[in-house]
Each structure stands twice: as C-alpha cells, then as structure tokens.
Amino acid sequence: MRIKAEDVEKLALMSRLELTEEEKAAYTESLNASLDYMHSLTKLVTDTVEPAVHVLPMVNVFREDRVEIGLDHKQALANAPEAEAGSFKVPRIV
Amino acid sequence: MSRYEAVIGLEVHVELKTATKLFCGCSTEFGKEPNTQVCPVCLGLPGSTGVLNKRAVELAVKAGLALNCEIGTHTWFDRKNYFYPDLPKGFQISQIFRPIAHNGYLDIEVNGQEKRIHITRAHIEEDPGKLIHTGESITTSFASYVDYNRSGIPLIEIVSEPEIRSGEEAKAYLEKLKSILEYTGVSDVKMEQGSLRCDANISVRPAGTTTFGTKTEIKNMNSFRAVQRAIEYEIDRQIELLEDGGTIIAETRGWDENKGITVSMRSKEDPDYRSFLEHEISDIKLTPEWIEEVRAALPELPDARKERLVKEHGLPAYDAGIITGSLALAEFFDAVYEKYPDAKTISNWIMGELLRLLNARNLELSQAKITPEGLAKLLELIKKGTISNKMGKEVFELMFEEGNDPEQIVKERGMVQISDEEQLAQILTEVIAQNPKSVADFQSGKKQAIGFLVGQVMKATKGQANPGVVNTMLRNMLAEK
C-alpha cells in the first residue's frame, strides 16, 4: 500500500496538525519510506504468534486499591487555559 | 402482528465499586467539588504513567462470571484515540482486542415468557471526565465546563447481542443486569448517580428477514423506564419513516424525556479510533485456578435466590421474582422470615404495603424507616389477634414513616382489637335487635346478609372488633334463634 497525499491530510486532521503543501509532500515521501522498511516484516509468518503488548515480559503489575492524595484544586487547574466554576472551561464543542 | 421486527442491542457502562480510580490512587467518591479528586495520571499530564488497580480486575472478573461469560486468561489494554474535552490524554484506555470477559448471557422474563439474551463481551475501560454545558444543551452552549473527578474511574462496558426485540425486553434485561451486579457487589448500579448508563442501538427490518437495517444509537436515557420509552418511540419512528418511503440515517440520537421523543444529535461517520496496544500498562494473565476461585466465591445470584423462595417457601414465582429483583428487598424478606417464619404472609406485606408505599413516596428501601424486626413484631401482633389486619396496615404506615415500635404505636393509639366474647356479646345482641330485616334475610337463606351485620358491629366498635370472632359469634347466635 502506498501513502497518498489525502492519507497524509487525514492523518494531519486526526492529529490536529496544520501542514503546508510542502510539508504534506515531504511527509508523504518519508511515510512511504518508513512503510517500505516495515514491509519487510510481512515476510514473517506470525499467524500463531500472540501479539506482544510489551517488549519486556511484564505481566500483572498491579497496585492495591488504596486512596492516595492527588493534586490540590489550585494545582489541578494551574495549566488550564481558562478556568471557571472550579472547572476547566472549554469552547463550544460541536 | 407487526410487519416489522425491531433489532436492539444494549451497551451498558457500569462503574466498578473501587475506592480508587483504574490507574491512579484518586478517590472515586461521588458528589465532590469538581476537579478535587485528580492527579497527573487522570488529568493526562505529560510524563505520567498509571498502574492498574488490582481490585478493578477482580470485580470485572466477578461480573463476567456472574454474567456466565468466559474469562480471558490473557488480556490487555488498548488505546482508543479521539479528541474530546472530557478525555485529556487524547485517547481512552480500554480493552478493544481482548476483553476480560466474553460470550455470556442472562435470562429475562417478559409476559411469562423466558428468553435468553447473549452478552457479546464485557471489557474494562476508564471513564472520561464529566462535561457540564453552560447552555441548555451541547449545541446551544458557547462553552462547557470539564470536571475530571470522574476521569479514570473504572468501568465495565457490557455489550449485548442484538437479540432484544422490544422496549419491554430491554427494560427486563437492564433490571436483571442491575440485580446481578448488585448481588455480586461489583457496582452501586445507581442510574441517577451515573454509575450505570445505557445506550441503545436500534434498527428495524421486515418481519421474517435476517439482514440488519440501518441502526441509530440512542443516548441520554436516565432511567430504565426512559430506556423502554425511548426504544418504543424510536421503533415507531423508524417504521413510520420506512412506510413513508424514507430511509433511516445512521446517527446518534438523544432522548428528550420531557417531550418523549428522540432527537438527532450527530451523524455517525465510521469513526477511526486507530486503536493499538497500550504499552504502559502491563497485560493481565489469569490462571484458570484463580478464575475458579472467584467463581466459587460468587454469592447466590437472583435466579437461584428466586428459585429458593419458590421451592423452600412455596412463594408464587411472580412474588419471588419481584422480591429477589432487588438485593435489599430479598435481604429484608430473609430477615423478617428469621423472626416470623411465614413466607406467604411476609411476601403479601412486602408486595402489598411495602412496595405500595415505596412507589408512592418514590423511595429506596434503605430510606424507609421500617425494620425487618419491626415487621416481624407487627405480624405477630396481628396473628395473636391484638390488632386486626386493617389496623396493621395503619401501624405499618406509621412504622414506614417514623420507624416506631409496633407495640408502642398500638398502645399509644389505643388500637386494640376486641376479641373478648363477653365484651362483644352485648354489642352483637344490640345489633341483632336493631336489624330485624337482615336477621330475617339471613335466616331465610340469604347468607350474604351476615356481611351487613358484621359491618354494623365494626361500626359500633369503631373498627376495633375482631371480624373473624364477630362472624363466628353472629352465626352461632343467629342459629340459636
């Protein structure tokens, strides 16, 4: 599969990135190069191999269900571009 | 018979009853000031990494087993990517590829018909934050407030197969699901606090066909009753639209409780969530032995409890179904039975007075003041003949409202039933003397005339006479005449 300019546009939209025409062309090319390289993996037969969630064999890392103190209210809202009524305020959503 | 058949699948989100969130130690307590139970993990601040709450996994497995699901011995989390203000990381941690539980079922009963509804899957995921819109609705708001206290609370999403055919079946499914989750203690299942939320996928097709029609998704239903009404409305809307030659649009629609209609919210494009493995949370491996341990520790579930009430206590299936439909009610029944082992009488009082008052006052059992010990005492007073059944209902209502001891209420109000034959004999003699016509009627074979005479005695004693005793005495006295 080849990446086309409209694929890059869709990716940019979904990643909330604004790209210039030059950038779109450049990313189309570099993404295709990356995909070509990754494509070599398809030669391997993986039908019976479990997907690897982790590169390290890490399973069942749990914490106990005990309450820990988090951020205080002021700290929590410290990075909010806008705050009101004790909450993060966001512009109209839809 | 309708020419159309409805196809309904339900997605139910249930908050797990943990003290802390799924990936961080923030409290899950309901009703706190906005953004006071948050930390870098549930705010999605860069560089923060969560660690999985063990209790959430245990509760999810418990729920899965109670819903007759297979439990995955190797499962993990994935990222579902989308932008929305209630999701600070830009993705929701969920189980897309390997749900913790799958392939289960629960049985419902509608109009005396049993039906099995299969459960496709139940997976663990984190709750997003809560949005509060400044305007009346999301579309009329110039801004919205975000409260991340809810962000990261552990949920299980339970997805049914599209086997539900009516609003009534949907309601029965939800009621059964709720009671199973309540019995197993995995969730508070309080719809009004948002710990149980339901979306419905609905389509219609000509009866007898098997391909699916275009479906709509209905949101914003705040009660089981609302789910039923919304589904019934939506089925009618779709059928009418098709009958008029229109086509159904795949869209998300919101239920408007006041108007009793569903309203288009947004068209449903094929969302591209670009799901991939969540590599910062370890995967979960469960041994079959551990799963069996959890299964063995499951409490008695609603169906089994219902059967027990029918088999051991001889209750009608209908009564047993209602009583065991709520854990609180079932426990109340058992507690009364311990002190007053007459199942049918207890059931009558629960089905009659208790449920009548709870419904009339719109209360939960926990809010009523009456105790099982109190009811047992009351039933004892009625059995001994101290008070009549009718007086008992009055006393019951006072106990329900104020929680007083029935003996005390009876004493304070002078509600004593007269069963003493000597005391009654004089009143009966007077009533007989004053009503020669009824007496003659009775003696000439109109046996129902005795009802009038009993009524006169009750009137003369201000309702305090024991009607059973009066009846027997009257018959004896009239026979002698």
HADDOCK unambig.tbl for C-alpha pairs under 7 A between the chains (distance, minus, plus):
assign (segid A and resid 53 and name CA) (segid B and resid 277 and name CA) 6.02 0.50 0.50
assign (segid A and resid 53 and name CA) (segid B and resid 279 and name CA) 5.89 0.50 0.50
assign (segid A and resid 53 and name CA) (segid B and resid 283 and name CA) 6.84 0.50 0.50
assign (segid A and resid 54 and name CA) (segid B and resid 279 and name CA) 5.78 0.50 0.50
assign (segid A and resid 58 and name CA) (segid B and resid 282 and name CA) 5.74 0.50 0.50
assign (segid A and resid 59 and name CA) (segid B and resid 282 and name CA) 5.12 0.50 0.50
assign (segid A and resid 59 and name CA) (segid B and resid 283 and name CA) 5.06 0.50 0.50
assign (segid A and resid 59 and name CA) (segid B and resid 284 and name CA) 5.72 0.50 0.50
assign (segid A and resid 59 and name CA) (segid B and resid 285 and name CA) 6.54 0.50 0.50
assign (segid A and resid 60 and name CA) (segid B and resid 282 and name CA) 6.06 0.50 0.50
assign (segid A and resid 60 and name CA) (segid B and resid 283 and name CA) 6.20 0.50 0.50
assign (segid A and resid 60 and name CA) (segid B and resid 284 and name CA) 5.08 0.50 0.50
assign (segid A and resid 60 and name CA) (segid B and resid 285 and name CA) 6.43 0.50 0.50
assign (segid A and resid 61 and name CA) (segid B and resid 52 and name CA) 6.83 0.50 0.50
assign (segid A and resid 61 and name CA) (segid B and resid 282 and name CA) 5.76 0.50 0.50
assign (segid A and resid 62 and name CA) (segid B and resid 51 and name CA) 6.06 0.50 0.50
assign (segid A and resid 62 and name CA) (segid B and resid 52 and name CA) 4.93 0.50 0.50
assign (segid A and resid 62 and name CA) (segid B and resid 53 and name CA) 5.70 0.50 0.50
assign (segid A and resid 62 and name CA) (segid B and resid 54 and name CA) 5.24 0.50 0.50
assign (segid A and resid 63 and name CA) (segid B and resid 51 and name CA) 6.10 0.50 0.50
assign (segid A and resid 63 and name CA) (segid B and resid 52 and name CA) 5.91 0.50 0.50
assign (segid A and resid 63 and name CA) (segid B and resid 53 and name CA) 5.10 0.50 0.50
assign (segid A and resid 63 and name CA) (segid B and resid 54 and name CA) 5.84 0.50 0.50
assign (segid A and resid 64 and name CA) (segid B and resid 53 and name CA) 6.05 0.50 0.50
assign (segid A and resid 64 and name CA) (segid B and resid 54 and name CA) 5.86 0.50 0.50
assign (segid A and resid 64 and name CA) (segid B and resid 55 and name CA) 6.98 0.50 0.50
assign (segid A and resid 65 and name CA) (segid B and resid 18 and name CA) 6.83 0.50 0.50
assign (segid A and resid 65 and name CA) (segid B and resid 19 and name CA) 6.13 0.50 0.50
assign (segid A and resid 65 and name CA) (segid B and resid 20 and name CA) 5.75 0.50 0.50
assign (segid A and resid 65 and name CA) (segid B and resid 53 and name CA) 5.91 0.50 0.50
assign (segid A and resid 65 and name CA) (segid B and resid 54 and name CA) 6.77 0.50 0.50
assign (segid A and resid 65 and name CA) (segid B and resid 55 and name CA) 6.01 0.50 0.50
assign (segid A and resid 66 and name CA) (segid B and resid 19 and name CA) 6.72 0.50 0.50
assign (segid A and resid 66 and name CA) (segid B and resid 20 and name CA) 6.38 0.50 0.50
assign (segid A and resid 66 and name CA) (segid B and resid 25 and name CA) 6.20 0.50 0.50
assign (segid A and resid 67 and name CA) (segid B and resid 19 and name CA) 6.64 0.50 0.50
assign (segid A and resid 67 and name CA) (segid B and resid 20 and name CA) 5.66 0.50 0.50
assign (segid A and resid 67 and name CA) (segid B and resid 25 and name CA) 4.77 0.50 0.50
assign (segid A and resid 67 and name CA) (segid B and resid 26 and name CA) 5.78 0.50 0.50
assign (segid A and resid 67 and name CA) (segid B and resid 27 and name CA) 5.67 0.50 0.50
assign (segid A and resid 68 and name CA) (segid B and resid 25 and name CA) 4.69 0.50 0.50
assign (segid A and resid 68 and name CA) (segid B and resid 26 and name CA) 5.85 0.50 0.50
assign (segid A and resid 69 and name CA) (segid B and resid 26 and name CA) 6.61 0.50 0.50
assign (segid A and resid 70 and name CA) (segid B and resid 26 and name CA) 6.13 0.50 0.50
assign (segid A and resid 70 and name CA) (segid B and resid 37 and name CA) 6.63 0.50 0.50
assign (segid A and resid 70 and name CA) (segid B and resid 38 and name CA) 5.63 0.50 0.50
assign (segid A and resid 70 and name CA) (segid B and resid 39 and name CA) 4.54 0.50 0.50
assign (segid A and resid 71 and name CA) (segid B and resid 38 and name CA) 6.01 0.50 0.50
assign (segid A and resid 71 and name CA) (segid B and resid 39 and name CA) 5.07 0.50 0.50
assign (segid A and resid 72 and name CA) (segid B and resid 36 and name CA) 6.39 0.50 0.50
assign (segid A and resid 73 and name CA) (segid B and resid 35 and name CA) 6.23 0.50 0.50
assign (segid A and resid 73 and name CA) (segid B and resid 36 and name CA) 5.19 0.50 0.50
assign (segid A and resid 76 and name CA) (segid B and resid 35 and name CA) 6.83 0.50 0.50
assign (segid A and resid 76 and name CA) (segid B and resid 38 and name CA) 6.97 0.50 0.50
assign (segid A and resid 86 and name CA) (segid B and resid 34 and name CA) 5.90 0.50 0.50
assign (segid A and resid 86 and name CA) (segid B and resid 35 and name CA) 6.91 0.50 0.50
assign (segid A and resid 87 and name CA) (segid B and resid 34 and name CA) 6.13 0.50 0.50
assign (segid A and resid 87 and name CA) (segid B and resid 35 and name CA) 6.46 0.50 0.50
assign (segid A and resid 87 and name CA) (segid B and resid 145 and name CA) 5.56 0.50 0.50
assign (segid A and resid 87 and name CA) (segid B and resid 146 and name CA) 5.49 0.50 0.50
assign (segid A and resid 87 and name CA) (segid B and resid 147 and name CA) 5.69 0.50 0.50
assign (segid A and resid 88 and name CA) (segid B and resid 145 and name CA) 5.51 0.50 0.50
assign (segid A and resid 88 and name CA) (segid B and resid 146 and name CA) 5.02 0.50 0.50
assign (segid A and resid 88 and name CA) (segid B and resid 147 and name CA) 6.93 0.50 0.50
assign (segid A and resid 89 and name CA) (segid B and resid 143 and name CA) 6.77 0.50 0.50
assign (segid A and resid 89 and name CA) (segid B and resid 144 and name CA) 5.79 0.50 0.50
assign (segid A and resid 89 and name CA) (segid B and resid 145 and name CA) 4.63 0.50 0.50
assign (segid A and resid 89 and name CA) (segid B and resid 146 and name CA) 6.35 0.50 0.50
assign (segid A and resid 90 and name CA) (segid B and resid 143 and name CA) 5.63 0.50 0.50
assign (segid A and resid 90 and name CA) (segid B and resid 144 and name CA) 5.36 0.50 0.50
assign (segid A and resid 90 and name CA) (segid B and resid 145 and name CA) 6.27 0.50 0.50
assign (segid A and resid 91 and name CA) (segid B and resid 142 and name CA) 6.40 0.50 0.50
assign (segid A and resid 91 and name CA) (segid B and resid 143 and name CA) 4.44 0.50 0.50
assign (segid A and resid 91 and name CA) (segid B and resid 144 and name CA) 6.41 0.50 0.50
assign (segid A and resid 92 and name CA) (segid B and resid 141 and name CA) 6.15 0.50 0.50
assign (segid A and resid 92 and name CA) (segid B and resid 142 and name CA) 4.91 0.50 0.50
assign (segid A and resid 92 and name CA) (segid B and resid 143 and name CA) 4.52 0.50 0.50
assign (segid A and resid 92 and name CA) (segid B and resid 144 and name CA) 6.48 0.50 0.50
assign (segid A and resid 94 and name CA) (segid B and resid 139 and name CA) 6.06 0.50 0.50
